[in-house]
């Protein structure tokens, strides 16, 4: 999934540490949400939601419908600004390759979104259904369930899911450190080369 260039969401800045928008960006998003709400009900129905996501992303109809159903867990036929805000943060986290950071920082809301039937347990099918949002690959998913399914029921409860988020965050930070070290070494080599020339 990619954000289309030129959409309003490109103007928003997602804090890389907390994966939240600034107050100024939230204010702009509230105004934008108001423009998308022609009936002034402070909600967005499925038709408006489809056109919004179709306009700002390259998601297909099936993906958009599944995201709407995930956000509309009360089956009200519409989503509120809170749910819209969560979606925008997920989209921006995905675009900035901060999925692990987002899941770690917002583990409880993400768990509740992925808990489609309200059983307080997440199955692999929930992850597979929304892999385009959270960028979790199927081969990684099998490993996660083997490592973190402590109860052995092939479902993750919140504590097991939280362990999963901590583990993925650790892996993400190790990857970032390795990349930073590599960049530092490259800069040193370039500097040495420049001084020798």
N, C-alpha and C positions, 0 to 999 in steps of 0.2 A: 504494500500500500504506500502510495506517495501523495503528498500534498501537491496540488496543481499550482504552478507558479502564478503569481499575480493575485491570488486569493487574499482575502482579508487576514487570514490566519498567519500569513507571512509577516505581517506587521507586528505580531505579538511576540514577546520575549518570554521564554520559559526559563526560570531560574534553574541552573544545572544541579545545584545541591539539593534543593527541596522539591523540585519539579512542580512549582506553583507559579502563577502569574503575579505580577506586581499589582498593587492597588490601582494604578493608572490603567493597566491592561485589563483588569477586571471591569473597571468602569466602562472602558471602550467595548468590552464584550457584552456588558449589560445593554448598552445602546444598540449594538448589533443584533442581539437577541430580540430586543423590542421591535426592530425593523422586520425581523423574520416572523413576528407574531401579529399578523394583520387583524386578528379578532380581539386583540387586547385581553387575552385570557391568561397571560403569563405562562403559557405552555406552547409546545410545538407538536403538532399532530404528525402522523406517519408520512403524509404527503409532503408537508413542508420539510420534514426531516430528510426524506429521500432526496428532494431537490437540493437541499443544503449540502449533504454529503456528496452527492453526485457532482455538484459544482466545485467543491473544494478538494476532492480526492479522486483517485482513479478506482475506487471501490465499485464492484458490480452490484446489481440489484439484490442478489442473494446475501452478500456480505452486509449491505446497508440494512436489509430487513432483519438480519440476525443481530446487528448492533442495536437497532431500535428495540427489538424484543428484549435484549439483555438490559438495556437502560430502563425500559418500561416494565419493571418487574412486578408492579402492582396491576398490570394489564388495564391501565386507565385509558389507553389509546393516545397518550400524549406524554411528553417529557417536560420536566420543569427546568428552570435555569440551573439548578444545582447539578442535575444530570448532564445538561448541556456543557457546563463548565468542566465536569469530569471528562467528558468526551474530548473537548478541545485540549485539555492537558494531556490526555492519552495520545492524541494525534500529534501534538508538538513533541512529546517525549519520543514517539516513534520516529518522527522526522529527524530529530537530533540524536538518534541512536542512544537514548537514555532509558530504554525499556526496563532494564534491570534496576536502575536507580528509582524509577517511578514505582515499580512493583514493591521494592523495599520500603520506600518512604510512605506508600499508601497501601500497605498490605491488607488492612481490614476492609477498606472499600473495594479493592480489587477482588478480594476473596468473596465478598458479598455479591459482586457483579457476576463472578464466575459460578457461584452457587445457584444454578438455574432453577432447581426445584425446591430450594429452601431447606434442604436436609442437613445443612451445616457441614457438608462434605463435598469435595470437588473430585469428579472423575476425570479420566484422561480425555474423554470426549469434549468436555468443556474447554480444555486447553486447545484441543485440535480445532474446535469450532472457531475459536478466536485467535488462532496463531498469527493471522495477518495483523492483528492489533498489537500483540505483545511479543511477536517475533521469537516464539519458542518453537524450535524444530522438533519433528517427531522422534528422531533418534535421541535427542536430549531428554525428551519427555519420558521415554522408557527408563532411562537411567535415573531420572528424578524419582519416578515412582518406586523403583527398586531401592533407592537409597533413603527416601524420606517417608515411605509408607510403613511406619513403625507398627501400626495395628494390623497390617497384613490384609486389609479389606479392599485393596485396590482403589481406595479413595483417600484423599488428604483432608484431615480436619484442619481447623485453623492453626493449631500448634505445629502440625507437620508442615503446613503451608508456610508459616513464619520461618521455620528452619530452612525450607527451600529458598525463601527470599534472602535470608542471611547468607546462605551458601553462594547463591548466584551473585550477590553483591560483593562477596569476597573475591570471587573469580573475576568479576568486572574490574575491581580495584587492582588486582594483580595484573590484569591485561593492560590497564591504563598506566601502571608504573613501568611495565616493560616497554610500552610504546614511548613513554616520556624519556626513559633511559636511552632508547634507540635514537630518538631525536637529538638528545644531548650529545651522544657519541657522534652522530652525523654532523652536528654543528661544530664540534671540536675538530673533526677531520677536515671540514671545510675551512675552518680558521687556520689550521696548520698548513693546509695546502696554499691558502692565500698568503701567508707569511713567507713561505718558501719560494713563491713565484716572484 
